[in-house]
Amino acid sequence: MLYNISLHLHGIFLASALAVATVFVLISIVKEKHDERKRA
C-alpha cells in the first residue's frame, strides 16, 4: 500500500518536472524567435 502511494507521488513529481522543463524550453524558443524578429 505505502509502496503504491510513494510510486504514485514519484510519478506526479516526474510529470510536473517534465512539464516545467517543457515550459522552459518553449519560453526560450519563443524568446529566440522574438529576438530574431526584432533584429530583422
C-alpha distance matrix in Angstrom:
0.0 3.8 5.4 5.2 6.5 8.9 10.0 10.8 12.6 14.4 15.5 16.9 18.6 20.1 21.3 22.9 24.5 25.9 27.2 29.0 30.5 31.8 33.3 35.0 36.5 37.7 39.3 41.1 42.4 43.7 45.3 47.0 48.4 49.6 51.4 53.0 54.3 55.7 57.5 59.0
3.8 0.0 3.8 5.4 5.1 6.3 8.6 9.8 10.7 12.3 14.3 15.4 16.5 18.3 20.0 21.2 22.5 24.3 25.7 27.0 28.6 30.2 31.6 33.1 34.7 36.2 37.5 39.2 40.7 42.1 43.5 45.2 46.8 47.9 49.5 51.3 52.7 53.9 55.6 57.4
5.4 3.8 0.0 3.8 5.5 5.2 6.1 8.6 9.9 10.4 12.3 14.3 15.2 16.3 18.3 20.0 20.9 22.3 24.2 25.7 26.8 28.4 30.2 31.5 32.8 34.5 36.1 37.5 38.9 40.5 42.0 43.4 45.1 46.4 47.9 49.5 51.1 52.5 54.0 55.6
5.2 5.4 3.8 0.0 3.8 5.5 5.0 6.1 8.7 9.8 10.5 12.4 14.2 15.2 16.4 18.4 19.8 20.9 22.5 24.4 25.6 26.8 28.6 30.3 31.5 32.8 34.6 36.3 37.4 38.9 40.6 42.1 43.5 44.9 46.6 48.1 49.5 51.0 52.7 54.1
6.5 5.1 5.5 3.8 0.0 3.8 5.4 5.0 6.2 8.5 9.8 10.6 12.3 14.2 15.3 16.6 18.3 19.9 21.0 22.6 24.3 25.7 27.0 28.7 30.3 31.5 33.0 34.8 36.2 37.4 39.0 40.8 42.2 43.3 45.1 46.8 48.1 49.4 51.2 52.8
8.9 6.3 5.2 5.5 3.8 0.0 3.8 5.4 5.1 6.1 8.6 9.8 10.4 12.1 14.1 15.3 16.2 18.1 19.8 20.9 22.3 24.1 25.6 26.9 28.5 30.1 31.5 33.0 34.6 36.0 37.4 39.0 40.7 41.8 43.3 45.1 46.6 47.8 49.4 51.2
10.0 8.6 6.1 5.0 5.4 3.8 0.0 3.8 5.5 5.0 6.2 8.8 9.8 10.4 12.3 14.3 15.2 16.4 18.3 20.0 21.0 22.4 24.3 25.8 26.9 28.5 30.3 31.7 32.9 34.6 36.2 37.6 39.1 40.5 42.1 43.6 45.1 46.6 48.1 49.7
10.8 9.8 8.6 6.1 5.0 5.4 3.8 0.0 3.8 5.4 5.1 6.3 8.7 9.9 10.6 12.4 14.2 15.3 16.5 18.5 20.0 21.0 22.6 24.5 25.8 27.0 28.7 30.5 31.7 32.9 34.7 36.4 37.6 38.9 40.8 42.3 43.6 45.1 46.8 48.3
12.6 10.7 9.9 8.7 6.2 5.1 5.5 3.8 0.0 3.8 5.3 5.0 6.1 8.6 9.8 10.6 12.2 14.1 15.2 16.5 18.3 19.8 21.0 22.6 24.4 25.7 26.9 28.7 30.3 31.5 32.9 34.8 36.3 37.3 39.0 40.8 42.1 43.3 45.1 46.8
14.4 12.3 10.4 9.8 8.5 6.1 5.0 5.4 3.8 0.0 3.8 5.4 5.0 6.1 8.5 9.9 10.4 12.1 14.1 15.3 16.4 18.2 19.9 21.1 22.5 24.2 25.7 27.1 28.6 30.2 31.6 33.1 34.8 36.1 37.5 39.2 40.8 42.1 43.6 45.3
15.5 14.3 12.3 10.5 9.8 8.6 6.2 5.1 5.3 3.8 0.0 3.8 5.4 5.1 6.1 8.6 9.8 10.4 12.2 14.2 15.3 16.3 18.3 20.0 21.1 22.4 24.3 25.8 26.9 28.5 30.2 31.7 33.0 34.5 36.2 37.6 39.0 40.6 42.2 43.6
16.9 15.4 14.3 12.4 10.6 9.8 8.8 6.3 5.0 5.4 3.8 0.0 3.8 5.4 5.1 6.1 8.5 9.8 10.4 12.2 14.2 15.2 16.4 18.4 20.0 21.0 22.5 24.4 25.7 26.8 28.5 30.3 31.6 32.7 34.6 36.3 37.5 38.8 40.7 42.2
18.6 16.5 15.2 14.2 12.3 10.4 9.8 8.7 6.1 5.0 5.4 3.8 0.0 3.8 5.5 5.2 6.1 8.5 9.8 10.6 12.2 14.2 15.4 16.6 18.4 20.0 21.1 22.7 24.4 25.8 27.0 28.8 30.5 31.5 33.0 34.9 36.3 37.5 39.2 40.9
20.1 18.3 16.3 15.2 14.2 12.1 10.4 9.9 8.6 6.1 5.1 5.4 3.8 0.0 3.8 5.5 5.1 6.1 8.6 9.9 10.5 12.2 14.2 15.4 16.5 18.3 20.0 21.2 22.6 24.3 25.8 27.1 28.8 30.2 31.7 33.2 34.8 36.2 37.7 39.3
21.3 20.0 18.3 16.4 15.3 14.1 12.3 10.6 9.8 8.5 6.1 5.1 5.5 3.8 0.0 3.8 5.5 5.1 6.1 8.7 9.9 10.5 12.3 14.3 15.4 16.4 18.3 20.1 21.1 22.4 24.3 25.9 27.1 28.4 30.3 31.7 33.0 34.6 36.3 37.7
22.9 21.2 20.0 18.4 16.6 15.3 14.3 12.4 10.6 9.9 8.6 6.1 5.2 5.5 3.8 0.0 3.8 5.4 4.9 6.1 8.6 9.7 10.5 12.3 14.3 15.2 16.4 18.4 20.0 21.0 22.5 24.4 25.8 26.8 28.6 30.4 31.6 32.8 34.7 36.4
24.5 22.5 20.9 19.8 18.3 16.2 15.2 14.2 12.2 10.4 9.8 8.5 6.1 5.1 5.5 3.8 0.0 3.8 5.4 5.2 6.2 8.6 9.9 10.7 12.4 14.3 15.4 16.7 18.5 20.1 21.2 22.8 24.6 25.8 27.1 28.9 30.5 31.7 33.2 35.0
25.9 24.3 22.3 20.9 19.9 18.1 16.4 15.3 14.1 12.1 10.4 9.8 8.5 6.1 5.1 5.4 3.8 0.0 3.8 5.5 5.1 6.1 8.6 9.9 10.6 12.3 14.3 15.5 16.6 18.4 20.0 21.2 22.7 24.3 25.9 27.2 28.8 30.4 31.8 33.3
27.2 25.7 24.2 22.5 21.0 19.8 18.3 16.5 15.2 14.1 12.2 10.4 9.8 8.6 6.1 4.9 5.4 3.8 0.0 3.8 5.5 5.1 6.2 8.7 9.9 10.5 12.3 14.3 15.4 16.4 18.3 20.1 21.2 22.4 24.3 25.9 27.0 28.6 30.4 31.8
29.0 27.0 25.7 24.4 22.6 20.9 20.0 18.5 16.5 15.3 14.2 12.2 10.6 9.9 8.7 6.1 5.2 5.5 3.8 0.0 3.8 5.4 5.1 6.2 8.7 9.9 10.6 12.4 14.3 15.4 16.5 18.5 20.2 21.0 22.5 24.5 25.9 26.9 28.7 30.5
30.5 28.6 26.8 25.6 24.3 22.3 21.0 20.0 18.3 16.4 15.3 14.2 12.2 10.5 9.9 8.6 6.2 5.1 5.5 3.8 0.0 3.8 5.5 5.1 6.3 8.7 9.9 10.7 12.4 14.3 15.4 16.7 18.6 20.0 21.2 22.8 24.6 25.9 27.2 29.0
31.8 30.2 28.4 26.8 25.7 24.1 22.4 21.0 19.8 18.2 16.3 15.2 14.2 12.2 10.5 9.7 8.6 6.1 5.1 5.4 3.8 0.0 3.8 5.5 5.2 6.2 8.6 10.0 10.6 12.3 14.2 15.5 16.7 18.3 20.0 21.3 22.7 24.4 26.0 27.3
33.3 31.6 30.2 28.6 27.0 25.6 24.3 22.6 21.0 19.9 18.3 16.4 15.4 14.2 12.3 10.5 9.9 8.6 6.2 5.1 5.5 3.8 0.0 3.8 5.5 5.1 6.1 8.6 9.9 10.5 12.2 14.2 15.4 16.3 18.3 20.0 21.1 22.4 24.4 25.9
35.0 33.1 31.5 30.3 28.7 26.9 25.8 24.5 22.6 21.1 20.0 18.4 16.6 15.4 14.3 12.3 10.7 9.9 8.7 6.2 5.1 5.5 3.8 0.0 3.8 5.5 5.1 6.2 8.7 9.9 10.5 12.3 14.4 15.2 16.5 18.4 20.1 21.0 22.6 24.5
36.5 34.7 32.8 31.5 30.3 28.5 26.9 25.8 24.4 22.5 21.1 20.0 18.4 16.5 15.4 14.3 12.4 10.6 9.9 8.7 6.3 5.2 5.5 3.8 0.0 3.8 5.5 5.2 6.2 8.6 9.9 10.6 12.5 14.2 15.4 16.7 18.5 20.1 21.3 22.8
37.7 36.2 34.5 32.8 31.5 30.1 28.5 27.0 25.7 24.2 22.4 21.0 20.0 18.3 16.4 15.2 14.3 12.3 10.5 9.9 8.7 6.2 5.1 5.5 3.8 0.0 3.8 5.5 5.1 6.2 8.6 9.9 10.7 12.2 14.3 15.5 16.6 18.4 20.1 21.3
39.3 37.5 36.1 34.6 33.0 31.5 30.3 28.7 26.9 25.7 24.3 22.5 21.1 20.0 18.3 16.4 15.4 14.3 12.3 10.6 9.9 8.6 6.1 5.1 5.5 3.8 0.0 3.8 5.5 5.1 6.1 8.6 10.0 10.4 12.2 14.2 15.3 16.4 18.4 20.1
41.1 39.2 37.5 36.3 34.8 33.0 31.7 30.5 28.7 27.1 25.8 24.4 22.7 21.2 20.1 18.4 16.7 15.5 14.3 12.4 10.7 10.0 8.6 6.2 5.2 5.5 3.8 0.0 3.8 5.5 5.1 6.1 8.7 9.8 10.5 12.3 14.3 15.3 16.5 18.5
42.4 40.7 38.9 37.4 36.2 34.6 32.9 31.7 30.3 28.6 26.9 25.7 24.4 22.6 21.1 20.0 18.5 16.6 15.4 14.3 12.4 10.6 9.9 8.7 6.2 5.1 5.5 3.8 0.0 3.8 5.5 5.2 6.3 8.6 10.0 10.7 12.5 14.4 15.5 16.7
43.7 42.1 40.5 38.9 37.4 36.0 34.6 32.9 31.5 30.2 28.5 26.8 25.8 24.3 22.4 21.0 20.1 18.4 16.4 15.4 14.3 12.3 10.5 9.9 8.6 6.2 5.1 5.5 3.8 0.0 3.8 5.5 5.2 6.1 8.6 9.9 10.6 12.4 14.4 15.5
45.3 43.5 42.0 40.6 39.0 37.4 36.2 34.7 32.9 31.6 30.2 28.5 27.0 25.8 24.3 22.5 21.2 20.0 18.3 16.5 15.4 14.2 12.2 10.5 9.9 8.6 6.1 5.1 5.5 3.8 0.0 3.8 5.5 5.0 6.1 8.6 9.9 10.5 12.3 14.3
47.0 45.2 43.4 42.1 40.8 39.0 37.6 36.4 34.8 33.1 31.7 30.3 28.8 27.1 25.9 24.4 22.8 21.2 20.1 18.5 16.7 15.5 14.2 12.3 10.6 9.9 8.6 6.1 5.2 5.5 3.8 0.0 3.8 5.4 5.1 6.2 8.7 9.9 10.6 12.4
48.4 46.8 45.1 43.5 42.2 40.7 39.1 37.6 36.3 34.8 33.0 31.6 30.5 28.8 27.1 25.8 24.6 22.7 21.2 20.2 18.6 16.7 15.4 14.4 12.5 10.7 10.0 8.7 6.3 5.2 5.5 3.8 0.0 3.8 5.5 5.1 6.2 8.7 10.0 10.7
49.6 47.9 46.4 44.9 43.3 41.8 40.5 38.9 37.3 36.1 34.5 32.7 31.5 30.2 28.4 26.8 25.8 24.3 22.4 21.0 20.0 18.3 16.3 15.2 14.2 12.2 10.4 9.8 8.6 6.1 5.0 5.4 3.8 0.0 3.8 5.5 5.1 6.3 8.8 10.1
51.4 49.5 47.9 46.6 45.1 43.3 42.1 40.8 39.0 37.5 36.2 34.6 33.0 31.7 30.3 28.6 27.1 25.9 24.3 22.5 21.2 20.0 18.3 16.5 15.4 14.3 12.2 10.5 10.0 8.6 6.1 5.1 5.5 3.8 0.0 3.8 5.4 5.0 6.2 8.7
53.0 51.3 49.5 48.1 46.8 45.1 43.6 42.3 40.8 39.2 37.6 36.3 34.9 33.2 31.7 30.4 28.9 27.2 25.9 24.5 22.8 21.3 20.0 18.4 16.7 15.5 14.2 12.3 10.7 9.9 8.6 6.2 5.1 5.5 3.8 0.0 3.8 5.4 5.2 6.2
54.3 52.7 51.1 49.5 48.1 46.6 45.1 43.6 42.1 40.8 39.0 37.5 36.3 34.8 33.0 31.6 30.5 28.8 27.0 25.9 24.6 22.7 21.1 20.1 18.5 16.6 15.3 14.3 12.5 10.6 9.9 8.7 6.2 5.1 5.4 3.8 0.0 3.8 5.5 5.3
55.7 53.9 52.5 51.0 49.4 47.8 46.6 45.1 43.3 42.1 40.6 38.8 37.5 36.2 34.6 32.8 31.7 30.4 28.6 26.9 25.9 24.4 22.4 21.0 20.1 18.4 16.4 15.3 14.4 12.4 10.5 9.9 8.7 6.3 5.0 5.4 3.8 0.0 3.8 5.6
57.5 55.6 54.0 52.7 51.2 49.4 48.1 46.8 45.1 43.6 42.2 40.7 39.2 37.7 36.3 34.7 33.2 31.8 30.4 28.7 27.2 26.0 24.4 22.6 21.3 20.1 18.4 16.5 15.5 14.4 12.3 10.6 10.0 8.8 6.2 5.2 5.5 3.8 0.0 3.8
59.0 57.4 55.6 54.1 52.8 51.2 49.7 48.3 46.8 45.3 43.6 42.2 40.9 39.3 37.7 36.4 35.0 33.3 31.8 30.5 29.0 27.3 25.9 24.5 22.8 21.3 20.1 18.5 16.7 15.5 14.3 12.4 10.7 10.1 8.7 6.2 5.3 5.6 3.8 0.0
